[in-house]
């Protein structure tokens, strides 16, 4: 709650107004001093947060005027007090979801540590108005929902950036869920954030404790020197954690986590995105590793872990369109446990090859000489024991030209009928040349255009302006994030009128090519249920250029020249363009 009031009469300079909020049993809930009056008879607005009275009954307020020149308090010299109660503006931000859903299921997880950086926070609303104090919260996925509320207490000193830590070792529901790899997800969000505040996060990391056990299946004591060490991905020892004589009783086991605390290890020695191995083994009196005859294996326990940042789920695209034959592939491996001596495979259209592995957790590979058309890329990795494959979902992409340019150019003469294909800078001619053909229209092969209901992109049905239409065209084409897109080429272009089929289309923005050919974009409003071009109604649109016989263009002398976004042919499950001559 917030309390606001105004004191306007019978005040003197340096008077101070004290407010006490208490309940029916005279228990003081709030004492507030808004400061002193600057001038005689000066009015004063006062507003303060009062979260303590939320959901309470029989709450009373007592106002006191402290007249500093007389040195006493009087509770009755206040005139015109107005009190209002406002609902708080506190709200939670939209959660950001982080995932570590790759890797093996592991039944021995006993603790989880999350660290993250609150990089900035604008506290102008929450702190100054004294609502519920702002904070951040981490919640863990339990297989069906995000549970827990692990706070950082960012309001203690309000200095940023601030590193926050969450350690979960006593919530069995979370620990049990995270033993299944696909459940390893968290939410991070701001809580009690006022509408005028903002908060940002970064550098989110996770560490999971994997305990290892030594178990003696025999009838006698096993005695030896237990060595626990951490090696990097090159096999070099970077920490020796334990090296002492231990005794493992018959039919009993020792938990390594009882001997060391992984969270007390100096994390500064680890490098982000690299893999490390925690190894423990028993040595006999001669320095050799003890052998378990029953299990036919050496008494060695090894767990691989990784120090790295979590990936936001939406950062990994599963399908995209490529504008070139040569493509750089940078694929994050997330939590796949890969050591430097092992390898990962890429499969492009069912043809396997071994890529270069960098930094232990991602591929950087250049795919060359790709053919035009659809392709599927799948990658898999061997785990640290060299036998278990971890597969990622396939990445599907389409190569539609080899220029690296999102625009496709056509030019030619009107001398023969053709159907346009996926090509670049190719001459096309139309047949049955007639003098009443004034325009060349390029449309997607699966679009059904009504040529009597065409309107300029950027204009509504009633010819009023629609400023967001160009951006919506880019979104439909999937080029809204590119610098060279429809909006940047057409939104500030000159306009001209087109006459197609006897209908006058006014104020068509045109992009000028070679000072000889002007290209416009039109949309068919027969599919629209309202005035403007929308995304959800999927209205058809097309590209048009005025014929300019025997004119000089970028590639020679011809009748028309046209540029069309590469992705236009792929709309509506299409793969081709259709060229049409219209009057």
Secondary structure as the mmCIF struct_conf table of DSSP 4:
data_model
#
loop_
_struct_conf.conf_type_id
_struct_conf.id
_struct_conf.beg_label_comp_id
_struct_conf.beg_label_asym_id
_struct_conf.beg_label_seq_id
_struct_conf.end_label_comp_id
_struct_conf.end_label_asym_id
_struct_conf.end_label_seq_id
STRN STRN1 UNK A 2 UNK A 7
BEND BEND1 UNK A 9 UNK A 10
TURN_TY1_P TURN_TY1_P1 UNK A 13 UNK A 14
STRN STRN2 UNK A 16 UNK A 22
TURN_TY1_P TURN_TY1_P2 UNK A 24 UNK A 25
STRN STRN3 UNK A 28 UNK A 36
BEND BEND2 UNK A 38 UNK A 39
TURN_TY1_P TURN_TY1_P3 UNK A 40 UNK A 41
STRN STRN4 UNK A 44 UNK A 49
HELX_RH_3T_P HELX_RH_3T_P1 UNK A 51 UNK A 53
TURN_TY1_P TURN_TY1_P4 UNK A 54 UNK A 55
BEND BEND3 UNK A 57 UNK A 58
STRN STRN5 UNK A 60 UNK A 67
TURN_TY1_P TURN_TY1_P5 UNK A 68 UNK A 71
STRN STRN6 UNK A 72 UNK A 74
BEND BEND4 UNK A 75 UNK A 76
STRN STRN7 UNK A 84 UNK A 86
STRN STRN8 UNK A 91 UNK A 91
HELX_LH_PP_P HELX_LH_PP_P1 UNK A 92 UNK A 95
STRN STRN9 UNK A 96 UNK A 99
BEND BEND5 UNK A 103 UNK A 103
TURN_TY1_P TURN_TY1_P6 UNK A 107 UNK A 108
STRN STRN10 UNK A 109 UNK A 122
TURN_TY1_P TURN_TY1_P7 UNK A 124 UNK A 125
HELX_RH_AL_P HELX_RH_AL_P1 UNK A 126 UNK A 129
TURN_TY1_P TURN_TY1_P8 UNK A 130 UNK A 130
BEND BEND6 UNK A 132 UNK A 132
HELX_LH_PP_P HELX_LH_PP_P2 UNK A 133 UNK A 134
STRN STRN11 UNK A 135 UNK A 141
BEND BEND7 UNK A 143 UNK A 145
STRN STRN12 UNK A 146 UNK A 151
HELX_RH_3T_P HELX_RH_3T_P2 UNK A 154 UNK A 156
TURN_TY1_P TURN_TY1_P9 UNK A 157 UNK A 157
BEND BEND8 UNK A 160 UNK A 161
STRN STRN13 UNK A 162 UNK A 168
BEND BEND9 UNK A 169 UNK A 170
HELX_RH_AL_P HELX_RH_AL_P2 UNK A 172 UNK A 178
TURN_TY1_P TURN_TY1_P10 UNK A 179 UNK A 179
BEND BEND10 UNK A 180 UNK A 180
HELX_RH_3T_P HELX_RH_3T_P3 UNK A 181 UNK A 183
STRN STRN14 UNK A 185 UNK A 191
BEND BEND11 UNK A 192 UNK A 192
STRN STRN15 UNK A 193 UNK A 193
TURN_TY1_P TURN_TY1_P11 UNK A 195 UNK A 196
STRN STRN16 UNK A 198 UNK A 210
STRN STRN17 UNK A 213 UNK A 216
BEND BEND12 UNK A 218 UNK A 220
STRN STRN18 UNK A 222 UNK A 232
TURN_TY1_P TURN_TY1_P12 UNK A 233 UNK A 234
BEND BEND13 UNK A 235 UNK A 235
STRN STRN19 UNK A 237 UNK A 248
TURN_TY1_P TURN_TY1_P13 UNK A 250 UNK A 251
STRN STRN20 UNK A 252 UNK A 255
HELX_RH_3T_P HELX_RH_3T_P4 UNK A 256 UNK A 258
TURN_TY1_P TURN_TY1_P14 UNK A 259 UNK A 259
HELX_RH_3T_P HELX_RH_3T_P5 UNK A 262 UNK A 264
BEND BEND14 UNK A 265 UNK A 265
HELX_RH_3T_P HELX_RH_3T_P6 UNK A 267 UNK A 269
BEND BEND15 UNK A 270 UNK A 270
TURN_TY1_P TURN_TY1_P15 UNK A 272 UNK A 273
STRN STRN21 UNK A 274 UNK A 283
TURN_TY1_P TURN_TY1_P16 UNK A 285 UNK A 286
BEND BEND16 UNK A 287 UNK A 287
HELX_LH_PP_P HELX_LH_PP_P3 UNK A 288 UNK A 288
STRN STRN22 UNK A 289 UNK A 289
HELX_LH_PP_P HELX_LH_PP_P4 UNK A 290 UNK A 290
STRN STRN23 UNK A 291 UNK A 292
TURN_TY1_P TURN_TY1_P17 UNK A 293 UNK A 296
STRN STRN24 UNK A 297 UNK A 298
BEND BEND17 UNK A 299 UNK A 299
STRN STRN25 UNK A 300 UNK A 307
STRN STRN26 UNK A 309 UNK A 309
HELX_LH_PP_P HELX_LH_PP_P5 UNK A 310 UNK A 310
STRN STRN27 UNK A 311 UNK A 312
HELX_RH_3T_P HELX_RH_3T_P7 UNK A 313 UNK A 315
BEND BEND18 UNK A 316 UNK A 316
BEND BEND19 UNK A 318 UNK A 318
STRN STRN28 UNK A 319 UNK A 322
BEND BEND20 UNK A 324 UNK A 325
STRN STRN29 UNK A 327 UNK A 332
TURN_TY1_P TURN_TY1_P18 UNK A 334 UNK A 335
TURN_TY1_P TURN_TY1_P19 UNK A 340 UNK A 341
BEND BEND21 UNK A 342 UNK A 342
STRN STRN30 UNK A 344 UNK A 348
TURN_TY1_P TURN_TY1_P20 UNK A 349 UNK A 350
STRN STRN31 UNK A 351 UNK A 354
HELX_LH_PP_P HELX_LH_PP_P6 UNK A 355 UNK A 356
STRN STRN32 UNK A 357 UNK A 358
TURN_TY1_P TURN_TY1_P21 UNK A 359 UNK A 361
STRN STRN33 UNK A 362 UNK A 367
BEND BEND22 UNK A 369 UNK A 369
HELX_LH_PP_P HELX_LH_PP_P7 UNK A 370 UNK A 371
BEND BEND23 UNK A 372 UNK A 372
STRN STRN34 UNK A 373 UNK A 382
TURN_TY1_P TURN_TY1_P22 UNK A 384 UNK A 385
BEND BEND24 UNK A 386 UNK A 386
STRN STRN35 UNK A 389 UNK A 391
HELX_LH_PP_P HELX_LH_PP_P8 UNK A 392 UNK A 394
STRN STRN36 UNK A 395 UNK A 399
BEND BEND25 UNK A 402 UNK A 404
BEND BEND26 UNK A 406 UNK A 406
STRN STRN37 UNK A 407 UNK A 412
BEND BEND27 UNK A 414 UNK A 416
BEND BEND28 UNK A 422 UNK A 422
BEND BEND29 UNK A 424 UNK A 425
STRN STRN38 UNK A 426 UNK A 427
BEND BEND30 UNK A 431 UNK A 432
TURN_TY1_P TURN_TY1_P23 UNK A 435 UNK A 436
STRN STRN39 UNK A 439 UNK A 444
TURN_TY1_P TURN_TY1_P24 UNK A 445 UNK A 446
TURN_TY1_P TURN_TY1_P25 UNK A 451 UNK A 452
BEND BEND31 UNK A 453 UNK A 453
STRN STRN40 UNK A 454 UNK A 456
TURN_TY1_P TURN_TY1_P26 UNK A 457 UNK A 458
STRN STRN41 UNK A 459 UNK A 459
TURN_TY1_P TURN_TY1_P27 UNK A 461 UNK A 462
BEND BEND32 UNK A 463 UNK A 463
STRN STRN42 UNK A 465 UNK A 465
TURN_TY1_P TURN_TY1_P28 UNK A 467 UNK A 468
HELX_RH_AL_P HELX_RH_AL_P3 UNK A 469 UNK A 477
TURN_TY1_P TURN_TY1_P29 UNK A 478 UNK A 478
TURN_TY1_P TURN_TY1_P30 UNK A 480 UNK A 481
BEND BEND33 UNK A 482 UNK A 485
HELX_RH_AL_P HELX_RH_AL_P4 UNK A 486 UNK A 490
TURN_TY1_P TURN_TY1_P31 UNK A 491 UNK A 492
BEND BEND34 UNK A 493 UNK A 493
STRN STRN43 UNK A 494 UNK A 500
TURN_TY1_P TURN_TY1_P32 UNK A 501 UNK A 502
STRN STRN44 UNK A 503 UNK A 513
TURN_TY1_P TURN_TY1_P33 UNK A 514 UNK A 516
STRN STRN45 UNK A 517 UNK A 524
HELX_RH_3T_P HELX_RH_3T_P8 UNK A 525 UNK A 527
BEND BEND35 UNK A 529 UNK A 532
TURN_TY1_P TURN_TY1_P34 UNK A 535 UNK A 538
STRN STRN46 UNK A 541 UNK A 546
TURN_TY1_P TURN_TY1_P35 UNK A 549 UNK A 550
STRN STRN47 UNK A 551 UNK A 553
TURN_TY1_P TURN_TY1_P36 UNK A 554 UNK A 555
STRN STRN48 UNK A 556 UNK A 558
BEND BEND36 UNK A 559 UNK A 559
STRN STRN49 UNK A 560 UNK A 565
HELX_RH_3T_P HELX_RH_3T_P9 UNK A 566 UNK A 573
STRN STRN50 UNK A 577 UNK A 582
#
